[in-house]
Amino acid sequence: MLIERDTPEREDVRQLLAGHLADMYATSPPESVHALDPAALAGPGVSFWTAREGSRLLGCAAMKHLATGDGEIKSMRTAEPARGQGVAAALLRHLLAEARSSGYRRLFLETGSHEFFAPARRLYTRHGFAECPPFAGYEPDPHSVFMTLDLTADAEQPAAAG
């Protein structure tokens, strides 16, 4: 598996993100869907990566710059055929390494509160994220769970499996 910077405007990535948005709208009320579309993921202040095996797209993830030392994980998604193979964990470890090397102090993320999102919440918790109140600019939402990770607390978070 190779994780590299990429563009969300590639056709296979656009299809993966379309499935991501469709799932978000199918599992959350419209006002609680905060996933970014490909144009927003290609915008300023957003870094985007894909995981691939050869030319096969396995998943994607993005990190949005919020403020000095803060970032937000956006649009983590594993392609259906690649689920259960550690793709999401590898992408998350990559994001954490990128955040640390970029000097970020904290990472934030927002995920859903419904059962559909339970595997994602478990993944983030295994990697040191903890629930927190909504961060600046976000309103409380019963359909969302806000999480944060203090990157200065322990520069070497345990590398959790899958």
N, C-alpha and C positions, 0 to 999 in steps of 0.2 A: 504494500500500500504506500503510495506516494502522496503527501499532502503538500500542495503548493498554492501560492497566490494565483487567483484566477479571476475571471469576470462572470458576474451573474447573467450576462447577456448571451452566453453560449446557449445553443438550442437545447442540449441535454440538461443544462442547469435550469433553464427557464421551465422545462417540463417538470423537473423535480420541485422547483419552487411553486409551480402552479398546484401540484399535489399537496404541498405544505399549506398553502393558503386555503385550498378546498377543505382540508382537514380542520383547519382553524375555524372556518365558518360553519362547518358541520358540528363542531363540538363546543362552540362558544357563541354567545350573543354577538351580533355585529359590532356593538360598541366596545366589546372586550377583545376584539381581534387587533393585536398590535404588531403583527408580523409585517415585515417590509417586502415590497414588491421588488422585482429585479432593478428597476430604475433607481429606487431609493438605495438599494444595496450597492449600486455603482456610483453613488453620490460622494461628495466630499466628506471626509471624516469617517469613512467606513472602509475597513479592510476586509477582503473576502478571500476565502480559501476553499478548495475542493480536495477531496480524497479520491484517488483513482487507482485502479489496478489496470495497468495498460491504458487503454482508451475508455474503459468502463468506469462510469461515474458511480462512486459508492456513497458519497454524502457531501455536505457543505456546511460551512459555518462562517459567521461574520462577527466583527467586533467594531462597535461604533465608539468613537472618541466623544466623551461627554464633557470633561473639564480637565484641567491639569491633573494628571495622575489618576483619572477615573475613566473606565470604559464600560460598555454594556455589550454582552453577548447577544447576538441577534441571529435568527433564522438557522438554528442548528437543525439539520435534517439528514436522515440516513435513507438511502434508496431502499425500497421494500425488499428486493432480493438480497441486500447486504445486511439486513437487520440480524442482530444476535451474533455478529462476527467481530464486535469490538470497534466498529467504525466510529461511533459517537464518542467513546472513551478516548480514542486516538485523536480525534478532532479537538476534544476538550483539552487534553493534555497539550496539544499544539497551541491552542489559544492561550492557555496559562503561560506557556513558555514565551510566546510572543508578547504577552502583556508584561511579564517580568522584564524581558529584555528591552522593552520600550519605556521602562520606568514607571509603569502603572502601580499605584498603591492599592487600588480597589477595583474589583469587577462587580458589576451588577447584572442581573437578568430578571426577566419576567416570564413566567410560564403559567399554564392554566391550573386551575384548582380541581378540575374534574378528574375522574379516574383515568381517563384517556391519557392524561399527562403524568400519571404516577411513575412510570419508568424514567421519564426525564428528571423528575424531582429526586428519585433515588440516585440517579447518575450524578447529579450536581451535589447532592449531600455526600456521596462517597468521595468526592473530590474537594470537600471542605467548605462548600457553600452552606449558608444558614439562612433561614427565613428572616426577613427584615420588614420594617414598614415601607410603604411606597417611597421611592426616592424622588428627589426634586423634580417637579414638573409633572408628576403622575398623581392621579387621584386614587383613593382607595377603591378597590373593585372586588366584589365577592367572587368573581370568576377568575381572578388572578392571584398568583403567589409571587411575591417579590423575594429575591435571594441576593446575597452578597458574599463576597470572599475578600478578606483583608490579605493582600499579597505581601504585606510587610510582617505579618505575624509569624509566618514560618515560610521562608523562601523555598523550602523543599517539602511541599505537601506530599503525603504518601501517594504513590502512583497506584491507584486502585485498578483492579482488573475490570474489564468490560463494563 
